[in-house]
Amino acid sequence: MRVAAGVLAAVLLGGAPPAVAAPPSPPPPPTAVVAGADLLSVRVDGGELSLRFRDARQAARGEAGYRPDDVRLGPDGGLAARVPHRPAFRFLGAAGRPVWALAGGDPALPALDTTGVSGGPVTLALTGVTGPGRFTAYTLSGFGTPTPLLGSGAGLPDSVLLPAGTRTGGVVWAFDAAGDYELTFTAAAGPVGPAAATWRVTVPPIDLPPVDPPPISPPPVGPPSAPAGDRTAGPVPLARAAAPPAVPAAAPAPAALAATAPAGTGERKVIDDGHVDMGPTLTDGRWRIRIKDGTVSPPVWRELGDTVLHVRDNARITVPDGADHAFLGPAGGSVWLLPQAQQDGIVWPGWNTQHEAVVGGIRGPVTWTLKSVTGPGAFTLFLTGSFGKPQVLFDGTRLPGELDIPLNTHAHGNWAFGAPGVYRLEVAMSATTTGGAPVTDSRTLTVAVGDGTDPGRVTPGGGDGNGDGPGGRLPRTGESWVLPAAVGGLVLLGAGALLVRLGRRRAGRAS
């Protein structure tokens, strides 16, 4: 029996198959680049809401983006800092407390996107937060004044009302402790059922230098923060902050970049509202600076010599107190400001290096040079950081100035003009092709500032009446100057010939 049992065991167990290896663990989710991205994109897909993350390239192409489960945000690309000594930032905690902002060190701050929803507003709620610290989402104005949107701390709203068909720009996600977080958001839009999704964020150790002393100058005036424990009831309405062309709700988004084409030259255009970008194009081997006009659908690339940007008086604001913005002039003075985050009724210029032929045909960054500025007042282009600190990119009194822009970048800043009138910004953009050939182009961006400046009477380009280079000629109206000039020239030539003949006759008689 023992032998039989042993034989049976040998038959059953002796030829045991090799051990099956454990299935490989799934690869970690890719780390997403949040510069210029839509941190949270709400869209209607197949009659249902979906929540996605869209990086800058996906947003530019109108693509749906990644599912939140497929990406992880952080720990790279953020900014460690201390809560500013300004009352407006008290919602982040006590002044001087360490805090980390997602994408805080990049000029292309991310956004919240509802361009995939039409009709009524979208209610976005923060329905769950797990992690070692507090989470806060807020937006920044051009002068660095924050507006809380959502947060897990006391006194912060847990929902916000976003207009449909918009991108709310200048968004900051801030955390006050290192570690892994999970943020669950729920969106609802009219009759469409709600949808929820969870974002994962890794916050690195918040390493900071010693505590900065409080500023000596008075802090800029900001809105009072909500007292502790005073949670806002219901959603907080947001003014419309950005409006690229809306993506049709029931159809897949088109590839916006592929549909973008040059507008007909000589087609003069005044733009006083909506999204535009200045950037290089590479068409049939021609490197050229153009304006990407996103106020029409599909967007078109326009010649700078055909385009005037009009800054109306609704963009006129007062320079705040404090040393941070002293470069704009004395406190209490006026500037016309095109802000970093879009506002309804104000043109929103940015810059991009996202033209597909540029991304595929250029190596390294694009160098943007501001060569000269003419106009009745000062011009400054500056950024507002995640904690309200300004960074000047171009100062019209210190030129030329240069800025290197990485490929596939889309960014916005604050364009400040010190007085009403006509400004001409001579710009150049240079790069190197993948074949090693240098390319460069110079154009003039024309900006009409103030309601009292009629953009229809402003000649775009360099102001010579011919636009700005080939293809920039504008059709003339009224009497032509060509015929009078030609007749005048013939008269002068005839008079000169007559004087020469009379002189010769007099010389012959004298001899």
Protein Blocks (a to p, Z undefined) as FASTA:
>chain_A
ZZmmmmmmmmmmmmgccdddddddddddddddfehpafbacddeehiacdddddfklmmn
opnbjcfklpcedjehiacddddfbfklmmnopehiacddehklpfbdcdddfklpghjd
dddddfbdcdjbdcddddddfkopacdfbdcbehiafbdcddehiacehiacddfbecdd
dddddddehjbccdddddddddddddddddddddfbdcddddddddehiacehjdddddf
bdcddddfkbccddfklmpccddehiacddfedjdddddddeehiacdddddfkbccddd
ddfklcccdddfklgccddedjklmmnopehiacddddfbdcehiacdddddkbfklmmm
cgcjdddddfbdcdfbdcddddddfkopacdfbdcklccddddddehiacddddddfbgc
ddddddddddddfkopacdddddddddedjklcfklpcghjhnonanaehiaccdehjdf
klmmmmmmmmmmmmmmmmmmmmmmmmmmmZZ
